[in-house]
Each structure stands twice: as structure tokens, then as C-alpha cells.
Amino acid sequence: MSPGPLRKDYDLVIVGAGVLGLFTAHHLAQKMDPRRILVVDRGFLSYGASGRNGGGVRQQWETLPTVRLAKESVAAYRRFPVEFGFNPWFRQGGYLFLAFSTQEEEALRRVHATVRQEGLPIEWLSVPEVLQEVPALDPERLVGGSCLRSDGVIFPFPVLWGLYRSLRRAGVEVLTRTEVVGIDRAGGRVSGVRTSAGAVQVRSVVNAAGGWSRDISALAGLSTVNAPTRHEIMATEPLKAFLGPMIVTLRKGLYFSQSMRGEVIGGINLPHPKGGAGSMPSSLEFLREYARELTTLVPRLSSVRVLRSWAGFYDDTPDGLPIIGEDPRLHGFVHANGFGGHGFMLAPAAGPRVARTVLGERTDLDPALFSPSRFLTEGGPRTVEGIQLG
Ligand SMILES: Cc1cc2nc3c(=O)[nH]c(=O)nc-3n(C[C@H](O)[C@H](O)[C@H](O)COP(=O)(O)OP(=O)(O)OC[C@H]3O[C@@H](n4cnc5c(N)ncnc54)[C@H](O)[C@@H]3O)c2cc1C
């Protein structure tokens, strides 16, 4: 356990030192006294999904506002090494979505129309063009692919380290191994946070607890729709470079890329029971299903050895979009959660908007798409982002 907070009162506590909490703290520290910000995490810096993800950063989305956020994130990650002094090896090798049926092609062509509106040079590749891009693919039943070459893959850890070091230098307190165990309210607003290392008075709380965000909301007496789902991922032994883009298939939710070290890293969507974000075991079922699908698509990988596999939690919402904004039921309680499998690629753009919300400033986020209130009306919203992959 940490020695505890330095002060008795802060302007705000950010719960969760993952990529969302740290980007939010970074933007707040530019606009207010950094010593008034406390970031608390019960684990270590990369304990949550931010240290367990595939590092995919794509701008191919179904809605224009999300394309815009992702485009802003890409620009931010390109600046990251210069801005933070850490190189997260952001490799813009593209994202190649493969279609194996006309329905899948139609779904991807709808994404095309949206992405093109934002002026991004997305391409539709015929089967021979896909094979020219990735000769190792087996083209059986393939009908084409959607490729955006400025999408890419990032190494998550240096992003967290860079943000952490910058926050510490600015004077923001980041307590790890410290659990938030209670949130106090008085007169309809947040008034304090109790942690395993002591209590503090605050005016705001940012819930950036990823797969555990539902529990943090519950500590403040708020029920939310967030559902943690366990997802597994795997790395092979390093191979000579053979794969430029991140490959994604809609049919099974398979995704894989090749890291700068040569490992093939990827996962697959399996039907998982939703529920509390408890332990994060790896399973044989995942290895079997992922290996089967991967080697069907890239037969030459069938003799490759598995180096390691691990698991983490998506924080899913019913419409596939994150929740960003103050909770209308509790003044000062700000959500920065529900990012599903996309928090790493959206965090650089979400962080400044969460920060503005905390400071009571307006943001350009459409409340119908991103605000917590969208789930408080009867029926709630329909699915907006259906492609919940990498
Ligand atoms: C296998 C896998 C692959 C993924 N692939 C991608 C990808 O390719 N691209 C992409 O953009 N996204 C991907 N994601 C999703 C992405 O990793 C997450 O959306 C993102 O990291 C969420 O960041 P966060 O800061 O909200 O949460 P987290 O990183 O989970 O951080 C939340 C933190 O809250 C802390 N916490 C919880 N409860 C408490 C408490 N009571 N007190 C104090 N602290 C607490 C936890 O310890 C944790 O560190 C993937 C996720 C997984 C699991």
C-alpha cells in the first residue's frame, strides 16, 4: 500500500491510472494547479486493459464523430515521442479489414463512405490487391478488403510511462497500490473520496476505472449500463517481418498484427459471459479458436510457437460508444469509461474533452452519442458502433 495522499483536500480525484485517467490528468494539469489533482489506482501502472491490449489505432469507424476523435488521436500519437520523450513505436502500417461475403463488403463500404467524409484516403482493395499487400493470406472466399494506411499499431507501455513521468514532473500526485473504497456525496454533489490509504475531500471525481467503472459508479450510488467482458490475446515467437497492416476479419472478430520485434499479436471475439471484472485467466479455448482461425487465414503460421497469452477486460456499453461526461444524477461525478476494445485508440482525443468537462467547459461531443444521460431515458440508445473489433 502507498503512504497515502499528501493533502487532505484536492479539486479532484481521478480513479484509474490507465490511459484514460492519465491523458485526462495530463490535460487538466495544463489548465489548473497540478497539485490539486490526485490520480489513484489500486494496481500498478499497466494493471488494467491499458497494459493488456493489442495497441491497434484505427480511424475506420461507422460514425463521423468517432472518425474525428480517432483522427485526432492518430495525430496525438504521432507527436507523442517529441511531446513526452518516450517512443511508443507508433507504426502506421495500416489496418486491413477483410470481407468474406457481400454483407461484410456492404458493411465495410458504409464505413468507407463515413471515413471519406472526413477526407481520409481509405481504399477498397480487390482480392489480388489484398494479396499483393499480404501475400501470406489464403484468399478462399475473400471478396476484398478495406484499407486505411494511416491506421496503425502502438506499443502501449511507453505511452503510460511517458504520461506518468510528465505528470510527476508537473507535480500531479499519482498513487498506485491504493484502492478507492468509497465516494461521499453531500447536497447532490461529490464531496469526498475514501481510499485504502486515507480519505480526501474533493469537488469532482473522474471515473476512469475501465472494466471496473461500474463498481466505481456504484460506490457513488449510481447504477450504470457498463458491462466488463474478458478478452484474451496472444503473442507468438518473433518472426521475420512479413505483415504490414493490422488484419481484421468481421466474420469471427479475428485481429492480428506483427510487432516491431516480429511477434504476431492478436485475438478473436469469443462469446464470454458478462459479469464482474474479477480474475483474468487465459484459456485453452481461446488458444484453440484463435489458432484455428489464424492458421486458416495464414497457413504458414501453423508451425509457429506461442510465446505467451494473457487477458484483460473491455468495458462495454450497449451502443458500442464510450461514456464521456458528467452524470446528471450527481454533480461533480464525471464518466470517462465504456471504451470497449477501443480505449487506447481514442484516449488522446477523449482526455482533453474529459478535462474540459471537469472544468465546466463545453465540449464538441454530441450528447446523444457520448453523454451518460443517453442511457437514462427509457429504452436507451440502439447500437451505433457495431464493429467491436481491435
Ligand atoms: C485483450 C485486449 C485487447 C485490446 N485491444 C485494443 C486495441 O487494439 N486498441 C484499443 O484502442 N484498445 C484495445 N483494448 C481496449 C483498451 O485497452 C481499453 O479500452 C483501455 O485501455 C481502457 O483504458 P482505461 O484507462 O479506461 O482503463 P484501464 O486501463 O483498465 O485502467 C483502469 C484502472 O482502474 C483501476 N481501478 C479499478 N478499480 C479501482 C479502485 N477501486 N480503486 C482504484 N483504482 C481502481 C485499475 O487498477 C486499472 O488500472 C483492448 C483491451 C483488451 C483487454
The ligand as a Gaussian input file, in Angstrom:
#p B3LYP/6-31G(d) Opt

LIG

0 1
 C       -7.195000      -8.053000     -24.931000
 C       -7.496000      -6.593000     -25.192000
 C       -7.159000      -6.040000     -26.431000
 C       -7.440000      -4.700000     -26.697000
 N       -7.042000      -4.162000     -27.891000
 C       -7.204000      -2.828000     -28.092000
 C       -6.691000      -2.226000     -29.261000
 O       -6.102000      -2.883000     -30.126000
 N       -6.863000      -0.879000     -29.408000
 C       -7.509000      -0.125000     -28.474000
 O       -7.654000       1.093000     -28.650000
 N       -7.997000      -0.677000     -27.351000
 C       -7.850000      -2.010000     -27.134000
 N       -8.335000      -2.563000     -25.993000
 C       -9.123000      -1.732000     -25.062000
 C       -8.240000      -0.785000     -24.293000
 O       -7.139000      -1.475000     -23.743000
 C       -9.072000      -0.138000     -23.182000
 O      -10.251000       0.433000     -23.731000
 C       -8.304000       0.960000     -22.473000
 O       -7.021000       0.520000     -22.108000
 C       -9.084000       1.402000     -21.253000
 O       -8.283000       2.279000     -20.521000
 P       -8.774000       2.816000     -19.129000
 O       -7.771000       3.791000     -18.675000
 O      -10.193000       3.281000     -19.273000
 O       -8.876000       1.537000     -18.196000
 P       -7.753000       0.584000     -17.569000
 O       -6.503000       0.631000     -18.328000
 O       -8.403000      -0.741000     -17.379000
 O       -7.468000       1.254000     -16.190000
 C       -8.422000       1.238000     -15.161000
 C       -7.661000       1.259000     -13.870000
 O       -8.607000       1.431000     -12.797000
 C       -8.043000       0.814000     -11.671000
 N       -9.078000       0.570000     -10.660000
 C      -10.130000      -0.252000     -10.732000
 N      -10.849000      -0.222000      -9.597000
 C      -10.214000       0.655000      -8.772000
 C      -10.445000       1.106000      -7.440000
 N      -11.493000       0.677000      -6.719000
 N       -9.586000       1.991000      -6.908000
 C       -8.521000       2.448000      -7.618000
 N       -8.248000       2.052000      -8.881000
 C       -9.090000       1.160000      -9.450000
 C       -7.438000      -0.466000     -12.212000
 O       -6.425000      -0.968000     -11.365000
 C       -6.907000      -0.031000     -13.577000
 O       -5.518000       0.219000     -13.578000
 C       -8.094000      -3.902000     -25.710000
 C       -8.410000      -4.458000     -24.468000
 C       -8.105000      -5.783000     -24.205000
 C       -8.460000      -6.350000     -22.866000

